[in-house]
Amino acid sequence: MGEIYEATGPFGGPPVVVKLLRAELAARAEFVERLLREGEILQLLSHPNIVVAHGHGTTAAGRPYIVLERLTGCTLRQELVRRRSFPVREAVTYARELLAALGAVHAAGIVHRDIKPGNVMVCPAAAGNRIKLFDFGVAKVETGSPVRIAPIAFPTREGLCLGTPRYVSPEQASGLAVDGRTDIYAVGMLLYTMIAGRGPFDDIVDVPRLIAAHIEQEAPPPSCFMKTPLAPLVEAVILRAIAKNPADRFGDAAAFMRELARASGRVRGSRRGAAIRRITVATPYAHRPRSHRCRIHAIAPSPRPPYGEQWMLTDRHNREELPAGTFDASIPVIWSSAFAAIGAASAPLPRSPAAPISRRGVFFSAAAFFAMAGGLAMWFVR
């Protein structure tokens, strides 16, 4: 609908962006009204995750325009094309910032109706990337909204679907009334795409079939398309956000944010949501203080963890984290320093690469090996 220009004011200052309605659409009153309405909406909204509007108006040729802040970075769509998918924690952070912006939008009685990667900017900031939401061209001002915007002269016709087919909600696709839960569905689809690297219906190319899938077909869990496990709590939050019935979704953006924060709190540092559990591993015998050399230390828990759970090994005495590995916790593991525990029913604990090999251990292992080999050789000679 629009052409984008970089511009500077008559008195200099930082550059801005001017969004200008295309010349071929300037003669159509409904498009002129929608662009000017977008400028009014943006000037009423103030949030760190929403693009700032500096003003709007009409050129001498009758083409409406909006003056916006100049954003640096790239759209989320460009990032997805380049990286294919994001780590879970990064994707959740982006989704929470987007939900924070939608909280301000919905509080003003406005429904965006077109949440998609192309309408979200990833802007580098001092504390990391920051999300910016823009393009309110098809936004809807709900009845009873606290903002003062004149009623639109060309409202959306009943039964007409406005939005992007990949991220359209079932009620949008059916031409029914929409509210803030419509944007919740779109954010859920966006989070699904960021984590899984694709949407639930990306295999459908035909637009009518894609619209029908949003209405009738249940979305498979995002873990079906991932090579590594996804934390069940995060997956449950995503599936609830993209429920077919709006009543089954989160009631507002704040509830969605709270559940995401709770679910992502169980994901500490993993790329795909595999939780990290910390267990204690004793220091190798040769490196222990003399007063600790005859003590039995850590016992790994016997219940088997969920598939793909990572175990972070921690040195009990030095309080240093050793490299993480994946272990089968269905076997109770006991690391004992006493020779009396040699006959116990225990499985050896895998040695961490960071732990140095004891010379005494190498000597006794070599002696045991040669003694066994010599015994076998003597038996065969006889």
Secondary structure, DSSP 8 states (H G I E B T S, - for coil): -EEEEEEEETTEEEEEEEEEE-GGGTT-HHHHHHHHHHHHHHHH---TTB--EEEEEE-TTS-EEEEEE---SEEHHHHHHHHSS--HHHHHHHHHHHHHHHHHHHHTTEE-----GGGEEEE--TTS-EEEE---TT-EE-TT-SS-----SS---TT---S-GGG--HHHHTT----HHHHHHHHHHHHHHHHHSS-TTTT--SHHHHHHHHHH-----GGGG-SS---HHHHHHHHHHT-SSGGGS-SSHHHHHHHHHHHHTT--S-SSS--EEEEEE---GGGS-GGGTT----B---S---TT-EEEEEETTT--B---B---TTS-BB---SGGGTTSS-B-----TTS---HHHHHHHHHHHHHHHHHHHHHHH-
